[in-house]
């Protein structure tokens, strides 16, 4: 069975992505569940990075708005 992940577009709030990205820029979160039901997630500065991480999984795009 393929693993399911949820990807949501957000905003960088911590200076953790290095000097190229800054607070306020877009980030992409890959999590193990939809909003309100996730137990873990990983943040990426680009959608390309998030999709590479999630390759091989069933991907759901989540909208928290």
SEVO-207027 format. One record per atom (N, C-alpha, C): x, z, y; atom name; residue number from 1. Coordinates in nm, 3 decimals. Each point is the difference from the previous one (the first is absolute). Layout:
! SEVO-207027
atom c1 X&c3 Z&c2 Y&atom CA&nr NUM .
...
This chain:
! SEVO-207027
atom c1 0.085&c3 0.000&c2 -0.118&atom N&nr 1 .
atom c1 -0.085&c3 0.000&c2 0.118&atom CA&nr 1 .
atom c1 0.089&c3 0.000&c2 0.125&atom C&nr 1 .
atom c1 -0.031&c3 -0.085&c2 0.094&atom N&nr 2 .
atom c1 0.077&c3 -0.007&c2 0.124&atom CA&nr 2 .
atom c1 -0.030&c3 0.118&c2 0.091&atom C&nr 2 .
atom c1 0.103&c3 0.046&c2 0.066&atom N&nr 3 .
atom c1 -0.016&c3 0.109&c2 0.097&atom CA&nr 3 .
atom c1 -0.071&c3 -0.053&c2 0.124&atom C&nr 3 .
atom c1 -0.086&c3 0.079&c2 0.060&atom N&nr 4 .
atom c1 -0.069&c3 -0.036&c2 0.124&atom CA&nr 4 .
atom c1 0.066&c3 0.072&c2 0.116&atom C&nr 4 .
atom c1 0.017&c3 -0.072&c2 0.112&atom N&nr 5 .
atom c1 0.051&c3 0.061&c2 0.122&atom CA&nr 5 .
atom c1 -0.087&c3 -0.044&c2 0.117&atom C&nr 5 .
atom c1 0.002&c3 0.080&c2 0.105&atom N&nr 6 .
atom c1 -0.074&c3 -0.029&c2 0.122&atom CA&nr 6 .
atom c1 0.101&c3 -0.015&c2 0.112&atom C&nr 6 .
atom c1 -0.019&c3 -0.103&c2 0.082&atom N&nr 7 .
atom c1 0.088&c3 -0.023&c2 0.114&atom CA&nr 7 .
atom c1 -0.083&c3 0.012&c2 0.127&atom C&nr 7 .
atom c1 0.052&c3 0.078&c2 0.094&atom N&nr 8 .
atom c1 -0.070&c3 0.018&c2 0.127&atom CA&nr 8 .
atom c1 0.100&c3 -0.019&c2 0.114&atom C&nr 8 .
atom c1 -0.046&c3 -0.064&c2 0.105&atom N&nr 9 .
atom c1 0.082&c3 -0.022&c2 0.119&atom CA&nr 9 .
atom c1 -0.013&c3 0.123&c2 0.090&atom C&nr 9 .
atom c1 0.115&c3 0.048&c2 0.046&atom N&nr 10 .
atom c1 0.000&c3 0.117&c2 0.087&atom CA&nr 10 .
atom c1 0.102&c3 -0.015&c2 0.111&atom C&nr 10 .
atom c1 0.036&c3 0.111&c2 0.059&atom N&nr 11 .
atom c1 0.095&c3 0.004&c2 0.112&atom CA&nr 11 .
atom c1 0.111&c3 0.098&c2 -0.032&atom C&nr 11 .
atom c1 0.124&c3 -0.040&c2 0.026&atom N&nr 12 .
atom c1 0.114&c3 0.089&c2 -0.022&atom CA&nr 12 .
atom c1 -0.012&c3 0.120&c2 0.093&atom C&nr 12 .
atom c1 0.006&c3 0.119&c2 -0.060&atom N&nr 13 .
atom c1 -0.010&c3 0.124&c2 0.079&atom CA&nr 13 .
atom c1 0.128&c3 0.082&c2 -0.007&atom C&nr 13 .
atom c1 0.091&c3 -0.034&c2 -0.093&atom N&nr 14 .
atom c1 0.128&c3 0.069&c2 -0.014&atom CA&nr 14 .
atom c1 0.112&c3 -0.103&c2 0.002&atom C&nr 14 .
atom c1 0.112&c3 0.038&c2 0.054&atom N&nr 15 .
atom c1 0.115&c3 -0.091&c2 0.010&atom CA&nr 15 .
atom c1 0.077&c3 0.000&c2 -0.132&atom C&nr 15 .
atom c1 -0.056&c3 -0.068&c2 -0.103&atom N&nr 16 .
atom c1 0.061&c3 0.001&c2 -0.134&atom CA&nr 16 .
atom c1 0.042&c3 -0.138&c2 -0.049&atom C&nr 16 .
atom c1 -0.031&c3 -0.105&c2 0.074&atom N&nr 17 .
atom c1 0.028&c3 -0.137&c2 -0.046&atom CA&nr 17 .
atom c1 0.126&c3 -0.060&c2 0.061&atom C&nr 17 .
atom c1 0.078&c3 0.078&c2 0.070&atom N&nr 18 .
atom c1 0.124&c3 -0.051&c2 0.057&atom CA&nr 18 .
atom c1 -0.017&c3 -0.054&c2 0.140&atom C&nr 18 .
atom c1 0.107&c3 -0.053&c2 0.057&atom N&nr 19 .
atom c1 0.000&c3 -0.040&c2 0.141&atom CA&nr 19 .
atom c1 -0.080&c3 -0.125&c2 0.032&atom C&nr 19 .
atom c1 -0.036&c3 -0.079&c2 -0.101&atom N&nr 20 .
atom c1 -0.074&c3 -0.125&c2 0.025&atom CA&nr 20 .
atom c1 -0.147&c3 0.028&c2 0.031&atom C&nr 20 .
atom c1 -0.056&c3 0.107&c2 -0.058&atom N&nr 21 .
atom c1 -0.141&c3 0.033&c2 0.017&atom CA&nr 21 .
atom c1 -0.012&c3 0.130&c2 0.077&atom C&nr 21 .
atom c1 -0.104&c3 0.010&c2 0.083&atom N&nr 22 .
atom c1 -0.015&c3 0.120&c2 0.083&atom CA&nr 22 .
atom c1 -0.141&c3 0.059&c2 -0.014&atom C&nr 22 .
atom c1 -0.015&c3 0.122&c2 0.045&atom N&nr 23 .
atom c1 -0.130&c3 0.066&c2 0.000&atom CA&nr 23 .
atom c1 -0.099&c3 -0.086&c2 0.077&atom C&nr 23 .
atom c1 -0.117&c3 -0.023&c2 -0.059&atom N&nr 24 .
atom c1 -0.103&c3 -0.084&c2 0.060&atom CA&nr 24 .
atom c1 -0.008&c3 -0.138&c2 -0.063&atom C&nr 24 .
atom c1 0.107&c3 -0.043&c2 -0.069&atom N&nr 25 .
atom c1 -0.004&c3 -0.129&c2 -0.071&atom CA&nr 25 .
atom c1 -0.091&c3 0.010&c2 -0.122&atom C&nr 25 .
atom c1 -0.042&c3 -0.113&c2 -0.051&atom N&nr 26 .
atom c1 -0.083&c3 -0.005&c2 -0.120&atom CA&nr 26 .
atom c1 0.082&c3 0.039&c2 -0.122&atom C&nr 26 .
atom c1 -0.063&c3 0.073&c2 -0.093&atom N&nr 27 .
atom c1 0.058&c3 0.027&c2 -0.132&atom CA&nr 27 .
atom c1 -0.108&c3 -0.023&c2 -0.105&atom C&nr 27 .
atom c1 0.043&c3 -0.014&c2 -0.123&atom N&nr 28 .
atom c1 -0.091&c3 -0.026&c2 -0.112&atom CA&nr 28 .
atom c1 0.020&c3 0.108&c2 -0.105&atom C&nr 28 .
atom c1 -0.110&c3 0.064&c2 -0.039&atom N&nr 29 .
atom c1 0.005&c3 0.108&c2 -0.097&atom CA&nr 29 .
atom c1 -0.054&c3 -0.050&c2 -0.134&atom C&nr 29 .
atom c1 0.076&c3 0.022&c2 -0.106&atom N&nr 30 .
atom c1 -0.045&c3 -0.032&c2 -0.136&atom CA&nr 30 .
atom c1 -0.029&c3 0.132&c2 -0.067&atom C&nr 30 .
atom c1 -0.125&c3 0.018&c2 -0.047&atom N&nr 31 .
atom c1 -0.038&c3 0.128&c2 -0.058&atom CA&nr 31 .
atom c1 -0.067&c3 -0.018&c2 -0.135&atom C&nr 31 .
atom c1 -0.017&c3 0.112&c2 -0.069&atom N&nr 32 .
atom c1 -0.057&c3 -0.002&c2 -0.135&atom CA&nr 32 .
atom c1 -0.152&c3 0.016&c2 0.000&atom C&nr 32 .
atom c1 -0.062&c3 -0.003&c2 0.115&atom N&nr 33 .
atom c1 -0.145&c3 0.011&c2 0.009&atom CA&nr 33 .
atom c1 -0.047&c3 -0.038&c2 0.138&atom C&nr 33 .
atom c1 -0.131&c3 -0.017&c2 0.017&atom N&nr 34 .
atom c1 -0.054&c3 -0.034&c2 0.131&atom CA&nr 34 .
atom c1 0.004&c3 0.120&c2 0.094&atom C&nr 34 .
atom c1 -0.028&c3 -0.024&c2 0.126&atom N&nr 35 .
atom c1 0.000&c3 0.107&c2 0.100&atom CA&nr 35 .
atom c1 -0.083&c3 0.118&c2 -0.047&atom C&nr 35 .
atom c1 0.054&c3 0.119&c2 0.012&atom N&nr 36 .
atom c1 -0.069&c3 0.122&c2 -0.039&atom CA&nr 36 .
atom c1 0.013&c3 0.034&c2 -0.148&atom C&nr 36 .
atom c1 0.055&c3 -0.091&c2 -0.080&atom N&nr 37 .
atom c1 0.014&c3 0.025&c2 -0.144&atom CA&nr 37 .
atom c1 0.140&c3 -0.029&c2 -0.050&atom C&nr 37 .
atom c1 0.098&c3 -0.005&c2 0.089&atom N&nr 38 .
atom c1 0.136&c3 -0.031&c2 -0.043&atom CA&nr 38 .
atom c1 0.080&c3 0.127&c2 -0.021&atom C&nr 38 .
atom c1 0.091&c3 -0.006&c2 -0.096&atom N&nr 39 .
atom c1 0.087&c3 0.115&c2 -0.023&atom CA&nr 39 .
atom c1 0.144&c3 -0.029&c2 0.037&atom C&nr 39 .
atom c1 0.033&c3 -0.127&c2 0.023&atom N&nr 40 .
atom c1 0.135&c3 -0.035&c2 0.039&atom CA&nr 40 .
atom c1 0.005&c3 -0.136&c2 0.066&atom C&nr 40 .
atom c1 0.100&c3 -0.019&c2 0.086&atom N&nr 41 .
atom c1 0.013&c3 -0.129&c2 0.068&atom CA&nr 41 .
atom c1 0.144&c3 -0.022&c2 0.043&atom C&nr 41 .
atom c1 0.030&c3 -0.127&c2 0.028&atom N&nr 42 .
atom c1 0.132&c3 -0.040&c2 0.050&atom CA&nr 42 .
atom c1 -0.024&c3 -0.091&c2 0.120&atom C&nr 42 .
atom c1 0.074&c3 0.021&c2 0.109&atom N&nr 43 .
atom c1 -0.016&c3 -0.078&c2 0.122&atom CA&nr 43 .
atom c1 0.108&c3 -0.106&c2 0.012&atom C&nr 43 .
atom c1 -0.039&c3 -0.117&c2 0.055&atom N&nr 44 .
atom c1 0.092&c3 -0.112&c2 0.018&atom CA&nr 44 .
atom c1 -0.018&c3 -0.057&c2 0.141&atom C&nr 44 .
atom c1 0.109&c3 -0.047&c2 0.060&atom N&nr 45 .
atom c1 -0.010&c3 -0.055&c2 0.135&atom CA&nr 45 .
atom c1 -0.061&c3 -0.139&c2 0.006&atom C&nr 45 .
atom c1 -0.005&c3 -0.072&c2 -0.113&atom N&nr 46 .
atom c1 -0.059&c3 -0.135&c2 0.000&atom CA&nr 46 .
atom c1 -0.095&c3 -0.016&c2 -0.117&atom C&nr 46 .
atom c1 -0.098&c3 -0.088&c2 0.016&atom N&nr 47 .
atom c1 -0.091&c3 -0.031&c2 -0.109&atom CA&nr 47 .
atom c1 0.075&c3 -0.063&c2 -0.116&atom C&nr 47 .
atom c1 0.099&c3 -0.083&c2 0.032&atom N&nr 48 .
atom c1 0.080&c3 -0.064&c2 -0.105&atom CA&nr 48 .
atom c1 0.067&c3 0.105&c2 -0.090&atom C&nr 48 .
atom c1 0.056&c3 0.104&c2 0.060&atom N&nr 49 .
atom c1 0.064&c3 0.107&c2 -0.077&atom CA&nr 49 .
atom c1 -0.103&c3 0.074&c2 -0.086&atom C&nr 49 .
atom c1 -0.118&c3 0.026&c2 0.056&atom N&nr 50 .
atom c1 -0.105&c3 0.070&c2 -0.074&atom CA&nr 50 .
atom c1 -0.048&c3 -0.084&c2 -0.119&atom C&nr 50 .
atom c1 -0.017&c3 -0.130&c2 0.022&atom N&nr 51 .
atom c1 -0.046&c3 -0.087&c2 -0.109&atom CA&nr 51 .
atom c1 0.107&c3 -0.013&c2 -0.108&atom C&nr 51 .
atom c1 0.125&c3 -0.004&c2 0.039&atom N&nr 52 .
atom c1 0.108&c3 -0.006&c2 -0.100&atom CA&nr 52 .
atom c1 -0.002&c3 0.126&c2 -0.087&atom C&nr 52 .
atom c1 -0.017&c3 0.116&c2 0.063&atom N&nr 53 .
atom c1 -0.007&c3 0.126&c2 -0.073&atom CA&nr 53 .
atom c1 -0.119&c3 0.002&c2 -0.096&atom C&nr 53 .
atom c1 -0.112&c3 -0.058&c2 0.043&atom N&nr 54 .
atom c1 -0.124&c3 0.003&c2 -0.079&atom CA&nr 54 .
atom c1 -0.014&c3 -0.118&c2 -0.096&atom C&nr 54 .
atom c1 0.099&c3 -0.087&c2 -0.006&atom N&nr 55 .
atom c1 -0.012&c3 -0.117&c2 -0.086&atom CA&nr 55 .
atom c1 -0.022&c3 0.043&c2 -0.145&atom C&nr 55 .
atom c1 -0.084&c3 -0.071&c2 -0.068&atom N&nr 56 .
atom c1 -0.035&c3 0.034&c2 -0.137&atom CA&nr 56 .
atom c1 -0.117&c3 0.095&c2 -0.012&atom C&nr 56 .
atom c1 -0.050&c3 0.048&c2 0.113&atom N&nr 57 .
atom c1 -0.114&c3 0.092&c2 0.002&atom CA&nr 57 .
atom c1 -0.126&c3 -0.073&c2 0.046&atom C&nr 57 .
atom c1 -0.113&c3 0.059&c2 -0.027&atom N&nr 58 .
atom c1 -0.125&c3 -0.046&c2 0.060&atom CA&nr 58 .
atom c1 -0.003&c3 0.061&c2 0.140&atom C&nr 58 .
atom c1 -0.010&c3 -0.085&c2 0.102&atom N&nr 59 .
atom c1 0.011&c3 0.046&c2 0.138&atom CA&nr 59 .
atom c1 -0.137&c3 -0.002&c2 0.068&atom C&nr 59 .
atom c1 -0.034&c3 0.112&c2 0.061&atom N&nr 60 .
atom c1 -0.120&c3 0.012&c2 0.083&atom CA&nr 60 .
atom c1 0.046&c3 0.024&c2 0.142&atom C&nr 60 .
atom c1 -0.058&c3 -0.072&c2 0.096&atom N&nr 61 .
atom c1 0.031&c3 0.026&c2 0.140&atom CA&nr 61 .
atom c1 -0.105&c3 0.094&c2 0.052&atom C&nr 61 .
atom c1 0.044&c3 0.113&c2 0.052&atom N&nr 62 .
atom c1 -0.088&c3 0.107&c2 0.046&atom CA&nr 62 .
atom c1 -0.004&c3 -0.002&c2 0.152&atom C&nr 62 .
atom c1 -0.115&c3 0.026&c2 0.056&atom N&nr 63 .
atom c1 -0.016&c3 0.007&c2 0.144&atom CA&nr 63 .
atom c1 -0.052&c3 0.137&c2 0.033&atom C&nr 63 .
atom c1 0.083&c3 0.083&c2 0.061&atom N&nr 64 .
atom c1 -0.039&c3 0.138&c2 0.031&atom CA&nr 64 .
atom c1 -0.082&c3 0.012&c2 0.126&atom C&nr 64 .
atom c1 -0.016&c3 -0.106&c2 0.076&atom N&nr 65 .
atom c1 -0.073&c3 0.007&c2 0.127&atom CA&nr 65 .
atom c1 -0.148&c3 0.013&c2 -0.021&atom C&nr 65 .
